[in-house]
Amino acid sequence: MITVNPADMSRLIKELREKTGAGITACKKALEAGNWQLDEALTSLRKQGQADMAKRSARATKEGAIAYQTDGKNGALIELNCETDFVARTDEFKALAQSLAEKACSGEIPQPAAAASLVEAVQTKMRENMTLRRLARFTLQGHGLVAGYIHLGAKNGSLIELATSDPAVAAHPATAELAKELSLQIVGCNAKYLRREDVPADEIFKEKEIYAETLRKEGKPEAAIPKIVEGKVNKLFYQASCLLEQLSVRDGKTPIAAIIKEASAKAGGDIRPARFARYTLGE
């Protein structure tokens, strides 16, 4: 058994607490069991933490935060979940979310499973189940920019890639302003698809069935239902679901297509939304 003087004992306990977030008694016991070797004690506490995590893993992770990071050519959007809003509001959890977004942006974390050890370290310390639920990463294929947006409270966020006709258009302030406007639109109006061609056929079929059944219950003539359904799909479903079919969230009347056309004219070239991702916490 190694003898440790009180000063070193206090230092080791303090260091172990800082690394793990465990209590004084638990740190002292782990150090004593590991002959006051910090690595041994850390391993012991991590093993205990893994056992605790196994118990916690069944608990729901409905809270958390959305975060993003861009570097000019790349961008990433992530959703990090935890159990309680109290933990979601801590600086440590927020820092983890931002760190994961940065690593996803750089390509260091290509998929959620690759973040397991980083998430584990924080959840062991905070004693609450956490998981990187999902991430989206964009890399420019040509000229353009990638931009992100987080709504108040980090409960909603978006990532968008704009393709431009040349580098000068990509660097124009009007392009950056359009990216902000479309990011706000995506979050504010819950856009699911970029254009109507992106909507899966089975989803359109399902919507048509719902509209048709509603019309039958309203007593509409069977012969007239197909035409009415097509009108509703075009005016209601596509406008609600597809970004390029929507009206501005700011005034409810300006077409998004018109906003893109105006920005392109200001920037002196073509600007085209290439793709986007939208995350709503727990959705």
PAZAPA-4460 file (N, C-alpha, C; in steps of 0.05 Angstrom, whole numbers, plus 32768, in hexadecimal, padded with zeros to 4 digits):
% residues 283
    n_x    n_y    n_z   ca_x   ca_y   ca_z    c_x    c_y    c_z   seq   type   mol
   8011   7FE8   8000   8000   8000   8000   8012   8019   8000     1      M     A
   800D   802B   7FED   801D   8043   7FEB   8014   8057   7FFF     2      I     A
   8027   8064   800C   8020   807A   801F   8021   8095   8011     3      T     A
   800D   80A4   8014   800B   80BE   8007   8007   80D4   801C     4      V     A
   8016   80E9   8019   8014   80FF   802D   7FF9   810E   8028     5      N     A
   7FEF   811C   803D   7FD5   8129   803B   7FD3   813D   8024     6      P     A
   7FE9   814B   801E   7FE8   815F   8008   7FE4   8151   7FED     7      A     A
   7FF3   813B   7FE8   7FF0   812D   7FCF   7FD4   8120   7FCE     8      D     A
   7FCB   8116   7FE5   7FB1   810A   7FE6   7F9B   811D   7FDD     9      M     A
   7F9C   8135   7FE8   7F88   814A   7FE1   7F8A   8151   7FC4    10      S     A
   7FA3   8153   7FBA   7FA7   815A   7F9E   7F9B   8145   7F8B    11      R     A
   7FA0   812C   7F91   7F97   8116   7F81   7F78   8114   7F81    12      L     A
   7F6D   8117   7F99   7F4F   8117   7F9B   7F43   812D   7F8B    13      I     A
   7F4F   8145   7F8D   7F44   815C   7F7E   7F46   8157   7F60    14      K     A
   7F5D   814D   7F57   7F61   8148   7F3B   7F4E   8133   7F30    15      E     A
   7F4A   811E   7F40   7F37   8109   7F38   7F1B   8113   7F37    16      L     A
   7F13   8124   7F4A   7EF8   8130   7F4A   7EF4   8141   7F31    17      R     A
   7F09   8151   7F2A   7F06   8162   7F12   7F03   8152   7EF8    18      E     A
   7F10   813B   7EF7   7F0F   812A   7EDF   7EF5   811B   7EDD    19      K     A
   7EE9   8114   7EF4   7ED2   8102   7EF3   7EB8   810E   7EFE    20      T     A
   7EBA   8122   7F0F   7EA2   812D   7F1B   7E98   811C   7F32    21      G     A
   7EA7   8107   7F3A   7E9E   80F6   7F50   7EA2   8104   7F6B    22      A     A
   7E95   80FA   7F7F   7E97   8106   7F9A   7EB2   8100   7FA7    23      G     A
   7EB7   810F   7FBD   7ED1   810C   7FCB   7ED5   80F0   7FD5    24      I     A
   7EC1   80E5   7FE2   7EC3   80CA   7FED   7EC9   80B5   7FD7    25      T     A
   7EBA   80B7   7FC1   7EBE   80A4   7FAB   7EDA   80A6   7F9F    26      A     A
   7EE4   80BF   7F9D   7EFF   80C3   7F92   7F14   80B8   7FA5    27      C     A
   7F10   80BC   7FBF   7F24   80B2   7FD2   7F25   8094   7FD2    28      K     A
   7F0D   8087   7FD1   7F0C   806A   7FD1   7F19   805F   7FB8    29      K     A
   7F14   806C   7FA1   7F20   8062   7F88   7F3E   8065   7F89    30      A     A
   7F48   807B   7F94   7F65   807F   7F96   7F72   806B   7FA9    31      L     A
   7F65   8067   7FBF   7F6F   8053   7FD2   7F70   8037   7FC6    32      E     A
   7F5B   8030   7FB8   7F5A   8016   7FAB   7F6F   8013   7F95    33      A     A
   7F76   8029   7F88   7F8A   8029   7F73   7FA5   8031   7F7C    34      G     A
   7FAB   802F   7F96   7FC5   8036   7FA2   7FCE   8053   7F9A    35      N     A
   7FBA   8065   7F9A   7FBE   8081   7F95   7FCA   8087   7F79    36      W     A
   7FC5   8075   7F67   7FCC   8079   7F4B   7FB4   8086   7F3D    37      Q     A
   7FB7   809E   7F32   7FA1   80AC   7F27   7F94   809D   7F10    38      L     A
   7FA4   8091   7EFE   7F99   8083   7EE7   7F88   806B   7EF0    39      D     A
   7F92   805D   7F05   7F83   8046   7F0F   7F68   804F   7F1B    40      E     A
   7F69   8064   7F2A   7F51   806F   7F37   7F3D   8078   7F22    41      A     A
   7F47   8086   7F0D   7F36   8090   7EF7   7F29   8079   7EE9    42      L     A
   7F38   8064   7EE3   7F2C   804C   7ED6   7F16   8040   7EE7    43      T     A
   7F1C   803E   7F02   7F08   8033   7F14   7EEE   8042   7F14    44      S     A
   7EF0   805D   7F15   7ED9   806E   7F16   7ECA   806D   7EFB    45      L     A
   7ED9   806B   7EE5   7ECC   8069   7ECB   7EBC   804F   7EC8    46      R     A
   7EC8   803A   7ED3   7EB9   8020   7ED2   7E9F   8023   7EE2    47      K     A
   7EA2   802F   7EF9   7E8A   8033   7F0A   7E76   8045   7EFB    48      Q     A
   7E81   8059   7EEE   7E70   806B   7EDE   7E62   805D   7EC8    49      G     A
   7E6F   804A   7EBB   7E63   803A   7EA6   7E4D   8029   7EB1    50      Q     A
   7E51   801E   7EC9   7E3B   800F   7ED5   7E23   8020   7EDB    51      A     A
   7E29   8039   7EE5   7E13   804B   7EEA   7E05   8053   7ED0    52      D     A
   7E15   8056   7EBB   7E09   805E   7EA1   7DF7   8049   7E96    53      M     A
   7DFE   802F   7E9B   7DED   8019   7E92   7DD2   801B   7E9F    54      A     A
   7DD1   8024   7EB9   7DB8   8027   7EC6   7DA9   803F   7EBB    55      K     A
   7DB8   8054   7EB4   7DAC   806D   7EAB   7DA2   806B   7E8E    56      R     A
   7DAE   8058   7E7F   7DA9   8057   7E62   7D8C   8053   7E5B    57      S     A
   7D7C   8048   7E6D   7D60   8043   7E68   7D4F   805C   7E6C    58      A     A
   7D5C   8070   7E78   7D4D   8089   7E7D   7D4C   809A   7E64    59      R     A
   7D35   80A6   7E5F   7D31   80B5   7E47   7D42   80CE   7E46    60      A     A
   7D4C   80D5   7E2D   7D5B   80ED   7E29   7D4A   80FF   7E17    61      T     A
   7D39   810F   7E23   7D27   8120   7E14   7D2F   813D   7E13    62      K     A
   7D42   8144   7E24   7D4C   8160   7E24   7D67   8161   7E14    63      E     A
   7D72   8179   7E13   7D8C   817B   7E06   7D90   8195   7DF7    64      G     A
   7D9F   8194   7DE1   7DA5   81AC   7DD2   7DAC   81A5   7DB5    65      A     A
   7DA6   81B8   7DA4   7DAF   81B7   7D88   7DC7   81CA   7D85    66      I     A
   7DDB   81C2   7D77   7DF3   81D3   7D73   7DFD   81D0   7D56    67      A     A
   7E0B   81E4   7D4C   7E16   81E2   7D32   7E32   81EF   7D31    68      Y     A
   7E41   81E9   7D1C   7E5B   81F5   7D17   7E60   81F6   7CF9    69      Q     A
   7E6B   820B   7CEF   7E72   820D   7CD3   7E8F   8218   7CD1    70      T     A
   7E9D   8211   7CBC   7EB8   821C   7CB8   7EBD   8228   7C9D    71      D     A
   7EA8   822E   7C8F   7EAA   8239   7C74   7EA3   8225   7C5F    72      G     A
   7EB0   820E   7C60   7EAB   81F9   7C4C   7E9A   81E2   7C57    73      K     A
   7E9B   81DE   7C71   7E8D   81C8   7C7E   7E79   81D3   7C93    74      N     A
   7E66   81C3   7C9A   7E54   81CB   7CB0   7E48   81B2   7CBC    75      G     A
   7E41   81B3   7CD5   7E34   819D   7CE3   7E1F   81A6   7CF6    76      A     A
   7E0A   8197   7CF9   7DF4   819C   7D0B   7DF0   8183   7D1C    77      L     A
   7DEF   8186   7D37   7DEC   816F   7D48   7DD6   8172   7D5C    78      I     A
   7DCB   815C   7D66   7DB8   815C   7D7C   7DC4   814B   7D93    79      E     A
   7DC9   8157   7DAA   7DD4   8149   7DC1   7DBD   8148   7DD6    80      L     A
   7DB7   8130   7DDF   7DA1   812D   7DF2   7DAB   8127   7E0E    81      N     A
   7D9A   812E   7E22   7D9F   8127   7E3E   7D83   8123   7E4B    82      C     A
   7D83   811E   7E64   7D6A   8118   7E72   7D5A   8130   7E7B    83      E     A
   7D68   8144   7E85   7D5B   815B   7E91   7D63   8175   7E85    84      T     A
   7D50   8188   7E87   7D56   81A3   7E7D   7D6B   81B1   7E8E    85      D     A
   7D6D   81A9   7EA8   7D81   81B4   7EBA   7D9D   81AF   7EAF    86      F     A
   7DA2   8196   7EA7   7DBC   818F   7E9C   7DC0   819C   7E81    87      V     A
   7DAB   819D   7E71   7DAE   81A9   7E56   7DB6   81C6   7E58    88      A     A
   7DB0   81D4   7E6E   7DB6   81F0   7E71   7DD2   81F5   7E7D    89      R     A
   7DE0   81E0   7E85   7DFA   81E4   7E92   7E0F   81EB   7E7C    90      T     A
   7E23   81F9   7E85   7E39   8201   7E73   7E48   81E9   7E68    91      D     A
   7E4B   81D5   7E79   7E59   81BD   7E70   7E4B   81AE   7E5A    92      E     A
   7E31   81AC   7E5C   7E21   819E   7E48   7E22   81AE   7E2E    93      F     A
   7E1F   81C8   7E30   7E1F   81DA   7E18   7E3B   81D8   7E0B    94      K     A
   7E50   81D7   7E1B   7E6B   81D5   7E10   7E6F   81BB   7E01    95      A     A
   7E64   81A5   7E0C   7E65   818B   7DFF   7E57   818C   7DE4    96      L     A
   7E3F   8197   7DE4   7E2F   8199   7DCB   7E3F   81A8   7DB6    97      A     A
   7E4B   81BF   7DBD   7E5A   81CF   7DAA   7E73   81C0   7DA1    98      Q     A
   7E80   81B2   7DB3   7E98   81A3   7DAC   7E91   818D   7D98    99      S     A
   7E7B   817F   7D9D   7E73   816A   7D8A   7E6C   8175   7D6F   100      L     A
   7E5F   818D   7D6E   7E59   819A   7D55   7E73   81A1   7D46   101      A     A
   7E87   81AB   7D54   7EA0   81B2   7D48   7EAE   8199   7D3D   102      E     A
   7EAE   8183   7D4C   7EBB   816B   7D43   7EAC   815E   7D2C   103      K     A
   7E92   8161   7D2C   7E82   8157   7D16   7E88   8167   7CFC   104      A     A
   7E8B   8181   7D00   7E91   8193   7CE9   7EAC   818C   7CDD   105      C     A
   7EC0   8186   7CED   7EDA   817F   7CE3   7EDC   8163   7CD8   106      S     A
   7EC8   8153   7CDD   7EC8   8137   7CD3   7ED3   8124   7CE7   107      G     A
   7EDB   812E   7CFF   7EE6   811D   7D14   7ED1   8109   7D1E   108      E     A
   7EB8   8113   7D1F   7EA1   8101   7D27   7E8F   80FE   7D0E   109      I     A
   7E93   80E9   7CFF   7E82   80E5   7CE7   7E66   80DB   7CEC   110      P     A
   7E62   80CF   7D04   7E48   80C4   7D0B   7E46   80C5   7D2A   111      Q     A
   7E2D   80C4   7D34   7E29   80C7   7D51   7E39   80B3   7D62   112      P     A
   7E3C   809A   7D59   7E4A   8086   7D69   7E67   808E   7D6E   113      A     A
   7E72   809E   7D5D   7E8E   80A5   7D60   7E93   80B9   7D77   114      A     A
   7E7D   80C4   7D82   7E7F   80D7   7D98   7E7C   80CA   7DB3   115      A     A
   7E79   80B0   7DB3   7E72   80A2   7DCC   7E84   80A8   7DE4   116      A     A
   7E9E   80A7   7DDF   7EB1   80AC   7DF5   7EB0   80C8   7E00   117      S     A
   7EAC   80DC   7DEE   7EAA   80F8   7DF6   7E91   80FD   7E07   118      L     A
   7E7A   80F1   7DFE   7E61   80F4   7E0C   7E63   80E5   7E27   119      V     A
   7E6F   80CE   7E27   7E71   80BE   7E3F   7E80   80CC   7E55   120      E     A
   7E96   80DA   7E4E   7EA6   80E8   7E62   7E95   80FD   7E71   121      A     A
   7E84   810C   7E62   7E74   8120   7E6F   7E5C   8115   7E7E   122      V     A
   7E50   8100   7E73   7E38   80F5   7E81   7E40   80E6   7E9A   123      Q     A
   7E59   80DB   7E9B   7E62   80CF   7EB4   7E66   80E4   7EC9   124      T     A
   7E70   80FB   7EC1   7E75   8111   7ED4   7E5A   811D   7EDE   125      K     A
   7E47   8120   7ECB   7E2E   812D   7ED2   7E19   811A   7EDC   126      M     A
   7E1E   8100   7EDA   7E0C   80EB   7EE4   7DF1   80EC   7ED8   127      R     A
   7DF1   80F1   7EBD   7DD7   80F1   7EAF   7DDC   80E5   7E93   128      E     A
   7DC9   80D5   7E8A   7DCB   80C9   7E70   7DCB   80DE   7E5A   129      N     A
   7DDD   80DB   7E47   7DDF   80ED   7E30   7DE5   80DD   7E17   130      M     A
   7DDD   80E8   7E00   7DE2   80DB   7DE7   7DE3   80EF   7DD0   131      T     A
   7DF6   80EB   7DBE   7DF6   80FA   7DA6   7DE3   80EC   7D93   132      L     A
   7DCB   80F8   7D91   7DB5   80EA   7D82   7DB9   80E9   7D64   133      R     A
   7DC2   8100   7D59   7DC5   8102   7D3C   7DD7   8119   7D34   134      R     A
   7DE1   8117   7D1C   7DF1   812D   7D11   7DEF   812E   7CF3   135      L     A
   7DF1   8146   7CE8   7DF2   814A   7CCB   7E0B   815A   7CC4   136      A     A
   7E18   8152   7CAF   7E30   8160   7CA7   7E2F   8166   7C89   137      R     A
   7E35   817F   7C81   7E35   8188   7C65   7E51   8190   7C5E   138      F     A
   7E59   818A   7C46   7E72   8194   7C3A   7E6C   819F   7C1F   139      T     A
   7E75   81B7   7C1A   7E6F   81C4   7C00   7E7A   81B4   7BE9   140      L     A
   7E6A   81B1   7BD4   7E73   81A2   7BBD   7E7F   81B5   7BA7   141      Q     A
   7E79   81CF   7BAA   7E83   81E2   7B97   7E85   81FD   7BA5   142      G     A
   7E7C   8212   7B98   7E7B   822D   7BA4   7E62   8230   7BB5   143      H     A
   7E65   823F   7BCA   7E4D   8244   7BDB   7E55   8247   7BF8   144      G     A
   7E43   8242   7C0A   7E49   8244   7C27   7E36   8231   7C36   145      L     A
   7E3F   822B   7C4E   7E2F   821B   7C61   7E2A   822C   7C79   146      V     A
   7E11   822E   7C82   7E0A   823F   7C99   7DF8   8230   7CAC   147      A     A
   7DF9   8238   7CC5   7DE9   822B   7CDA   7DD9   8240   7CE9   148      G     A
   7DC5   8236   7CF8   7DB4   8248   7D08   7DA9   8238   7D1F   149      Y     A
   7DAA   8244   7D37   7D9E   8238   7D4F   7D89   824B   7D59   150      I     A
   7D71   8241   7D5E   7D5C   8252   7D69   7D5F   8255   7D87   151      H     A
   7D52   8268   7D92   7D55   826E   7DAF   7D50   8255   7DC0   152      L     A
   7D62   8251   7DD3   7D5F   823A   7DE4   7D6C   8220   7DDA   153      G     A
   7D78   8221   7DC2   7D86   820A   7DB6   7D74   81F2   7DB3   154      A     A
   7D5A   81F7   7DAF   7D47   81E1   7DAB   7D42   81DB   7D8E   155      K     A
   7D49   81EE   7D7D   7D45   81EB   7D60   7D5E   81F5   7D51   156      N     A
   7D64   81E9   7D3B   7D7B   81F3   7D2C   7D7B   81E9   7D0F   157      G     A
   7D8A   81F6   7CFE   7D8B   81EE   7CE2   7DA7   81F1   7CD7   158      S     A
   7DAC   81E3   7CC1   7DC5   81E5   7CB2   7DBE   81E6   7C95   159      L     A
   7DC9   81F9   7C86   7DC2   81FC   7C6A   7DDB   8200   7C59   160      I     A
   7DDA   81F4   7C41   7DEF   81F8   7C2D   7DE4   8207   7C16   161      E     A
   7DF1   821D   7C0F   7DE9   822D   7BF8   7DFF   8229   7BE2   162      L     A
   7DF6   8222   7BCA   7E09   8220   7BB4   7E07   8239   7BA4   163      A     A
   7E1E   8244   7B9B   7E1F   825D   7B8C   7E2D   8258   7B71   164      T     A
   7E29   826B   7B5F   7E34   8269   7B44   7E52   826E   7B43   165      S     A
   7E5D   827D   7B57   7E7A   8282   7B58   7E82   828B   7B74   166      D     A
   7E9C   828D   7B79   7EA5   8295   7B94   7E9C   82B1   7B9C   167      P     A
   7E9B   82C3   7B89   7E93   82DE   7B90   7E77   82E0   7B9B   168      A     A
   7E65   82D0   7B8F   7E49   82CF   7B99   7E49   82C2   7BB5   169      V     A
   7E59   82AD   7BB9   7E5A   82A0   7BD3   7E63   82B4   7BE9   170      A     A
   7E75   82C6   7BE2   7E81   82D8   7BF6   7E70   82F2   7BF9   171      A     A
   7E5B   82F6   7BE9   7E4B   830E   7BEA   7E3A   830E   7C03   172      H     A
   7E37   8325   7C11   7E27   8327   7C29   7E0A   831E   7C25   173      P     A
   7DFF   8322   7C0D   7DE4   8319   7C07   7DE0   82FB   7C0A   174      A     A
   7DF5   82EC   7C04   7DF4   82CF   7C06   7DF3   82C6   7C23   175      T     A
   7E04   82D3   7C34   7E04   82CD   7C50   7DE9   82D5   7C5D   176      A     A
   7DDE   82EB   7C54   7DC4   82F4   7C5E   7DAE   82E1   7C56   177      E     A
   7DAF   82D7   7C3E   7D9C   82C3   7C35   7D9E   82AA   7C45   178      L     A
   7DB6   82A1   7C4B   7DBA   8289   7C5C   7DAC   828C   7C77   179      A     A
   7DAF   82A4   7C83   7DA2   82AA   7C9D   7D84   82A9   7C9A   180      K     A
   7D7A   82B5   7C85   7D5D   82B6   7C80   7D51   829B   7C7C   181      E     A
   7D5E   828A   7C6C   7D54   826F   7C67   7D57   825D   7C80   182      L     A
   7D6C   8262   7C8F   7D6F   8252   7CA8   7D59   8258   7CBB   183      S     A
   7D51   8271   7CBE   7D3B   8279   7CCF   7D21   826D   7CC4   184      L     A
   7D1E   826D   7CAA   7D06   8262   7C9D   7D03   8244   7CA3   185      Q     A
   7D19   8236   7CA0   7D19   8219   7CA4   7D10   8212   7CC0   186      I     A
   7D1A   8221   7CD4   7D13   821B   7CEF   7CF7   8226   7CF5   187      V     A
   7CF1   823E   7CEC   7CD7   824B   7CF3   7CBF   823D   7CE6   188      G     A
   7CC3   8231   7CCE   7CAD   8225   7CC0   7CB0   8206   7CBE   189      C     A
   7CC3   81FB   7CCC   7CC6   81DE   7CCE   7CC8   81D1   7CB2   190      N     A
   7CD8   81DC   7CA1   7CDB   81D0   7C86   7CE7   81B4   7C89   191      A     A
   7CDC   81A1   7C79   7CE6   8186   7C7A   7CF7   817F   7C61   192      K     A
   7CEF   818B   7C4A   7CFC   8185   7C31   7D04   819F   7C23   193      Y     A
   7D17   819D   7C11   7D1F   81B5   7C02   7D0B   81BC   7BEC   194      L     A
   7D04   81A8   7BDC   7CF2   81AB   7BC6   7CDE   8194   7BC5   195      R     A
   7CC8   8198   7BB6   7CB3   8183   7BB5   7CBD   8169   7BAA   196      R     A
   7CD1   816A   7B99   7CDC   8151   7B8D   7CEA   8140   7BA2   197      E     A
   7CF1   814C   7BB9   7CFF   813D   7BCF   7CEC   812D   7BE0   198      D     A
   7CD2   8133   7BDF   7CBE   8126   7BF0   7CBA   8109   7BE7   199      V     A
   7CBD   80F5   7BF9   7CB8   80D9   7BF2   7C9C   80D5   7BE7   200      P     A
   7C99   80C4   7BD4   7C7F   80BE   7BC7   7C6B   80B3   7BDB   201      A     A
   7C74   80A3   7BEE   7C61   8097   7C01   7C56   80AC   7C14   202      D     A
   7C66   80C1   7C19   7C5C   80D6   7C2B   7C46   80E7   7C1C   203      E     A
   7C4B   80EC   7C03   7C37   80FA   7BF3   7C1D   80EA   7BF1   204      I     A
   7C20   80D0   7BED   7C09   80BE   7BEB   7BF9   80BE   7C05   205      F     A
   7C07   80BE   7C1B   7BFA   80BE   7C35   7BEA   80D8   7C39   206      K     A
   7BF7   80EF   7C32   7BE9   8109   7C34   7BD0   810A   7C23   207      E     A
   7BD2   80FF   7C0B   7BBB   8100   7BF9   7BA4   80EF   7C05   208      K     A
   7BAB   80D9   7C11   7B96   80C8   7C1D   7B88   80D6   7C34   209      E     A
   7B98   80E5   7C44   7B8D   80F4   7C5A   7B7A   810A   7C50   210      I     A
   7B83   8119   7C3C   7B72   812E   7C31   7B58   8122   7C25   211      Y     A
   7B5B   810C   7C16   7B44   8100   7C09   7B30   80F6   7C1E   212      A     A
   7B39   80EA   7C33   7B27   80E0   7C47   7B18   80F7   7C55   213      E     A
   7B27   810D   7C5A   7B1B   8124   7C66   7B05   8130   7C55   214      T     A
   7B0A   8131   7C3B   7AF7   813C   7C28   7ADE   812A   7C26   215      L     A
   7AE2   8110   7C27   7ACB   80FE   7C27   7AB9   8102   7C3F   216      R     A
   7AC5   8106   7C56   7AB6   810B   7C6E   7AA7   8126   7C6D   217      K     A
   7AB2   8138   7C5D   7AA5   8152   7C5A   7A8F   8151   7C45   218      E     A
   7A8C   813A   7C38   7A77   8136   7C25   7A7D   813F   7C09   219      G     A
   7A96   8143   7C02   7A9E   814C   7BE7   7A99   8135   7BD3   220      K     A
   7A90   813C   7BBA   7A8B   8127   7BA6   7AA5   8118   7BA0   221      P     A
   7AA2   80FD   7B9D   7ABA   80EC   7B98   7AC9   80F5   7B7F   222      E     A
   7ABA   80FD   7B6B   7AC8   8105   7B52   7AD9   811E   7B55   223      A     A
   7AD1   812F   7B67   7AE0   8148   7B6B   7AF8   8145   7B7D   224      A     A
   7AF9   8130   7B8D   7B0E   812D   7BA1   7B2A   812D   7B96   225      I     A
   7B31   811E   7B81   7B4D   811E   7B77   7B58   813A   7B71   226      P     A
   7B47   814A   7B64   7B50   8165   7B5C   7B54   8176   7B75   227      K     A
   7B42   8174   7B88   7B44   8184   7BA1   7B5D   817B   7BB1   228      I     A
   7B62   8161   7BB1   7B79   8156   7BBF   7B93   8161   7BB3   229      V     A
   7B95   8161   7B99   7BAD   816B   7B8C   7BB2   8188   7B93   230      E     A
   7B9C   8197   7B94   7B9E   81B3   7B9C   7BA8   81B7   7BB8   231      G     A
   7B9F   81A6   7BCA   7BA7   81A8   7BE6   7BC4   819F   7BEA   232      K     A
   7BCC   818B   7BDB   7BE8   8182   7BDC   7BFB   8198   7BD3   233      V     A
   7BF3   81A5   7BBD   7C04   81BA   7BB2   7C05   81D3   7BC4   234      N     A
   7BED   81DB   7BCE   7BEC   81F4   7BDD   7BF3   81F0   7BFA   235      K     A
   7BEA   81DA   7C06   7BEE   81D6   7C23   7C07   81C5   7C2A   236      L     A
   7C08   81AD   7C1F   7C1D   819B   7C27   7C39   81A4   7C1E   237      F     A
   7C3C   81AA   7C04   7C56   81B2   7BFA   7C5F   81CD   7C07   238      Y     A
   7C4C   81DF   7C0A   7C53   81F9   7C15   7C5C   81F6   7C33   239      Q     A
   7C50   81E3   7C41   7C58   81DF   7C5D   7C72   81D0   7C5F   240      A     A
   7C78   81BE   7C4D   7C8E   81AB   7C50   7CA7   81B3   7C41   241      S     A
   7CA5   81C1   7C2B   7CBC   81C6   7C19   7CC5   81E3   7C1B   242      C     A
   7CDE   81E6   7C21   7CEA   8201   7C25   7CE5   8213   7C0D   243      L     A
   7CEA   8209   7BF5   7CE8   821A   7BDD   7CCB   8221   7BD6   244      L     A
   7CB7   8214   7BE3   7C9B   821A   7BDE   7C8F   822B   7BF3   245      E     A
   7C9E   8231   7C08   7C93   823F   7C20   7C91   825D   7C1B   246      Q     A
   7C81   826A   7C2D   7C80   8287   7C2E   7C90   828F   7C46   247      L     A
   7C9B   82A7   7C45   7CAD   82B1   7C5A   7CA0   82B0   7C76   248      S     A
   7CB0   82A6   7C89   7CA6   82A5   7CA5   7CA3   82C1   7CB0   249      V     A
   7CB0   82D4   7CA3   7CAF   82F0   7CAE   7C94   82FE   7CA8   250      R     A
   7C8A   82FA   7C90   7C71   8308   7C89   7C5B   82F5   7C7F   251      D     A
   7C61   82DC   7C7B   7C4C   82C9   7C72   7C42   82CD   7C56   252      G     A
   7C50   82DD   7C46   7C46   82E1   7C2B   7C5C   82E2   7C15   253      K     A
   7C75   82E8   7C1D   7C8A   82E9   7C09   7C95   82CD   7C03   254      T     A
   7C94   82C4   7BEA   7C9E   82A9   7BE4   7CBC   82A7   7BE9   255      P     A
   7CC4   8290   7BF4   7CE1   828C   7BF8   7CF0   828D   7BDE   256      I     A
   7CE4   8283   7BC9   7CF1   8284   7BAF   7CF7   82A0   7BA6   257      A     A
   7CE6   82B3   7BAD   7CEA   82CF   7BA7   7D01   82DB   7BB7   258      A     A
   7D03   82D3   7BD0   7D19   82DC   7BE1   7D34   82D2   7BD6   259      I     A
   7D35   82B9   7BCD   7D4E   82AE   7BC1   7D55   82BD   7BA8   260      I     A
   7D41   82C3   7B97   7D46   82D1   7B7E   7D51   82ED   7B84   261      K     A
   7D46   82FB   7B98   7D4F   8316   7B9E   7D6C   8315   7BA8   262      E     A
   7D72   8301   7BB9   7D8E   82FF   7BC4   7DA1   82F9   7BAD   263      A     A
   7D99   82E9   7B9A   7DAB   82E2   7B83   7DB1   82FB   7B73   264      S     A
   7D9C   830C   7B6F   7DA0   8325   7B60   7DB4   8337   7B6E   265      A     A
   7DB1   8339   7B89   7DC3   834A   7B98   7DE0   8340   7B97   266      K     A
   7DE3   8325   7B98   7DFE   8319   7B99   7E0A   8318   7B7D   267      A     A
   7DFB   831D   7B68   7E05   831D   7B4D   7E0A   8302   7B41   268      G     A
   7DFA   82EE   7B4A   7DFD   82D3   7B3F   7DE9   82C0   7B4B   269      G     A
   7DEB   82A7   7B44   7DD7   8294   7B4D   7DDD   828A   7B69   270      D     A
   7DC8   8289   7B79   7DC9   827C   7B94   7DB3   8267   7B95   271      I     A
   7DBB   824F   7B9D   7DA8   8239   7B9D   7DAB   8229   7BB7   272      R     A
   7D95   8227   7BC7   7D96   8215   7BDE   7D9B   81F9   7BD5   273      P     A
   7DB1   81EC   7BDF   7DB7   81D1   7BD6   7DAB   81BC   7BE8   274      A     A
   7DAB   81C1   7C03   7DA1   81AE   7C16   7DA0   81BB   7C31   275      R     A
   7D90   81AF   7C43   7D8F   81BA   7C5E   7D88   81A3   7C72   276      F     A
   7D8E   81A8   7C8B   7D86   8195   7CA0   7D79   81A6   7CB6   277      A     A
   7D64   819C   7CC2   7D56   81A9   7CD8   7D52   8196   7CEF   278      R     A
   7D5B   819E   7D07   7D57   818D   7D1F   7D46   819C   7D33   279      Y     A
   7D32   818F   7D3E   7D22   8199   7D54   7D26   8185   7D6B   280      T     A
   7D2D   818E   7D82   7D34   817D   7D98   7D1E   8168   7D9E   281      L     A
   7D26   814F   7D9D   7D13   8139   7DA3   7D01   8131   7D8D   282      G     A
   7D02   813F   7D76   7CF0   8139   7D60   7CF7   811E   7D52   283      E     A
***
